[in-house]
Amino acid sequence: MANTRSAIKRMKQNERRRQRNRAARSTIRSSLKAARTALAGKSPDSASTVHEAIRALDRAVSRGVVHRNTAAHKKSGLTRKLNALV
């Protein structure tokens, strides 16, 4: 267990950030799954769903939840699948 007041405060901060990052990652995964299912089903609104997923990834990168190369990799894959449909 933490001994100093600063260590206790740091633990509280880390827990809050962990919960926030966990929620953000969950949102990203949900939007990616929605985009992939829209692309697999060749739905007409798949382009907008992909753009929403890309926005969620960019937002996560700016907040430091996801590494920028990871986001770029995922965005590239979604865009490749979208362009294959068109």
KABELPE-V284835 format. One record per pair of residues at least 4 apart in sequence whose ideal C-beta (glycine too) atoms are under 7 Angstrom apart, sorted by sequence separation. I is the first residue (numbers start at 1). J is the second residue. D is the distance in Angstrom with one decimal. If there is no record, write none. Layout:
i->I j->J d->D
i->I j->J d->D
This chain:
i->3 j->7 d->6.2
i->5 j->9 d->6.3
i->6 j->10 d->6.3
i->7 j->11 d->6.5
i->8 j->12 d->6.7
i->9 j->13 d->6.4
i->10 j->14 d->6.2
i->11 j->15 d->6.4
i->12 j->16 d->6.6
i->13 j->17 d->6.3
i->14 j->18 d->6.1
i->15 j->19 d->6.6
i->16 j->20 d->6.4
i->17 j->21 d->6.1
i->18 j->22 d->6.2
i->19 j->23 d->6.6
i->20 j->24 d->6.5
i->21 j->25 d->6.2
i->22 j->26 d->6.5
i->23 j->27 d->6.6
i->24 j->28 d->6.5
i->25 j->29 d->6.3
i->26 j->30 d->6.4
i->27 j->31 d->6.4
i->28 j->32 d->6.2
i->29 j->33 d->6.2
i->30 j->34 d->6.4
i->31 j->35 d->6.3
i->32 j->36 d->6.3
i->33 j->37 d->6.3
i->34 j->38 d->6.2
i->35 j->39 d->6.3
i->36 j->40 d->6.2
i->37 j->41 d->6.1
i->42 j->46 d->7.0
i->45 j->49 d->6.0
i->46 j->50 d->6.2
i->47 j->51 d->6.4
i->48 j->52 d->6.5
i->49 j->53 d->6.6
i->50 j->54 d->6.4
i->51 j->55 d->6.4
i->52 j->56 d->6.5
i->53 j->57 d->6.5
i->54 j->58 d->6.4
i->55 j->59 d->6.3
i->56 j->60 d->6.5
i->57 j->61 d->6.5
i->58 j->62 d->6.5
i->59 j->63 d->6.4
i->66 j->70 d->5.3
i->68 j->72 d->6.2
i->69 j->73 d->6.3
i->70 j->74 d->6.6
i->71 j->75 d->6.0
i->72 j->76 d->6.1
i->73 j->77 d->6.7
i->74 j->78 d->6.5
i->75 j->79 d->6.1
i->76 j->80 d->6.2
i->77 j->81 d->6.6
i->78 j->82 d->6.2
i->79 j->83 d->6.2
i->80 j->84 d->6.5
i->82 j->86 d->7.0
i->2 j->7 d->3.6
i->38 j->43 d->4.8
i->60 j->65 d->4.1
i->61 j->66 d->5.6
i->66 j->71 d->5.2
i->2 j->8 d->4.8
i->60 j->66 d->4.3
i->38 j->45 d->6.7
i->39 j->46 d->5.2
i->61 j->68 d->5.0
i->38 j->46 d->4.0
i->2 j->11 d->5.6
i->57 j->66 d->6.7
i->61 j->71 d->4.8
i->38 j->49 d->4.3
i->60 j->71 d->6.7
i->58 j->71 d->6.9
i->35 j->49 d->4.8
i->57 j->71 d->4.3
i->34 j->49 d->5.6
i->35 j->50 d->4.8
i->57 j->74 d->6.0
i->35 j->53 d->4.0
i->57 j->75 d->5.8
i->31 j->52 d->5.8
i->32 j->53 d->5.3
i->54 j->75 d->5.2
i->31 j->53 d->4.3
i->54 j->78 d->6.7
i->31 j->56 d->4.4
i->53 j->78 d->6.1
i->28 j->56 d->5.3
i->50 j->78 d->5.1
i->27 j->56 d->6.1
i->28 j->57 d->6.3
i->28 j->60 d->5.4
i->50 j->82 d->5.0
i->47 j->82 d->6.3
i->24 j->60 d->5.5
i->46 j->82 d->6.6
i->28 j->66 d->6.8
i->24 j->63 d->6.7
i->46 j->85 d->6.8
i->25 j->65 d->6.3
i->24 j->65 d->4.5
i->32 j->74 d->6.6
i->39 j->81 d->4.8
i->35 j->78 d->5.7
i->39 j->82 d->6.4
i->42 j->85 d->6.1
i->21 j->65 d->5.0
i->39 j->85 d->6.6
